[in-house]
Amino acid sequence: MRAFLSRLNSSRFTRGLLAVPLVLSLLITPAIAGSTEIDEQVSEASEALTKASAAVLAAAESLKDAQAKLPAAREAMSIATTRETEATAVYNKAASDLAVSKAAYTAALSKVTSKEAEISQLQKKVDQFARAVYQQGQTSQWEIILESTSPSDLTIRLQNIKAVSNSTARSLDDLLGAKEQLSVDALVAEEVRIDMQQIANIASQALIDAQNAADKAAAAKVEVDKLVKQESSALKIAEDDKAEVLAQYNELRAEQKRIAALSGSTGNQGPVDPQATGPLSWPLPGRAAGGGVGWRVHPVYKYKSCHTGVDSGAPKGTPIRAAASGVVLSTSVSRAYGNMTLLDHGDGMVTMYAHQSSFAVSRGDVVENQEVIGYVGSTGFSTGPHLHFEVHLNGVPYNPMGWFGASRTVVPCWG
């Protein structure tokens, strides 16, 4: 099976993973319970990185972006909220001052109105006196005196004339004083009105500032909420992918055990000398072998899996040929290996061909060496078209390259 992270060493994915330490720190866990410590981190990394890896990378970048923007967004929201509070306080005080100022202005206007009414009454009295003088003429007072019949009557008449004169003089004085006071009261009222207008302007501007600050605070909160949601969504994608990867690791292991049991049930249960087995032909003539057998370690979650075969890349639809003559033990479909064929070559040897796009044989068919048994595909846990090729002896996977120049040894991570 092709290692699902064969592109990590030189790809954008590796750079993306290195750029998101927070995601890793949140999600990295120890290796699967019960497994031994791995001394070497295999550069080809994981056996079962899912197609969701692209989504994880995007989520990691999204998380990085959200966390980079969140401080500024929260600061903007804090500043806007503070400004809203301050502007609201200014407005509230201005509104309170305005109410006091309006009351003072109302009182000042009341004084002006009252003084105007007083002046109106005084003016009437003065006007009445002036009309009486005009109508009676200047000799009327002498006539009043001359018409007196006795000294006492004269005295009374003189006192009445003096009283009228004094009353008229007071009325004139009161009129002049009232007019002077009216000027003062009118000036005070105007000053109060100007102050009131200034306070009203302050209140109006403060209200505008408070509304603008509230709008900015609301917009900042929307941005913060969006970034928090983005952060949460990114983490959820990563967490879901982590669970999926673990499920695939466990499923892959179970499938490997099932295949081993099936290949070990072919009849020959005695020990097999791998050196005594015959040669095999390469199932993809002209195509080189890729990733070999051994441990694979997920670069993010640190899960490990055992890669029990070798991979060979080829375009989809490339014919896959039998490595030796034999009988088709099974053709099956699984989530891990996709379309997979097992060939029984006798004496406990079984070869396995996975990730095919389609089959060319059926269970029980007899095939010859290099006969086409299927076609290259990318079914199952695969990131691209390739063949995953395994060799089993009595149900135990061996390094397939042992039949092509290397040592014929059990896959080192098997067991």
Secondary structure by P-SEA (a helix, b strand, c coil): cccccccccccaaaaaaaacaaaaaacccccccccccccccccccccccccaaaaaaaaaaaaaaaaaaaaaaaaaaaaaaaaaaaaaaaaaaaaaaaaaaaaaaaaaaaaaaaaaaaaaaaaaaaaaaaaaaaaaccaaaaaaaaacccaaaaaaaaaaaaaaaaaaaaaaaaaaaaaaaaaaaaaaaaaaaaaaaaaaaaaaaaaaaaaaaaaaaaaaaaaaaaaaaaaaaaaaaaaaaaaaaaaaaaaaaaaaaaaaaaaaacccccccccccbbbbccccccccccccccbbbcccccbbbbbcbbbbbbccccbbbbccccccccccccccccbbbbbbccccbbbbbccccccccccccccccccccbbbbbccccccbbbbbbbbccccccccccccccccccccccc
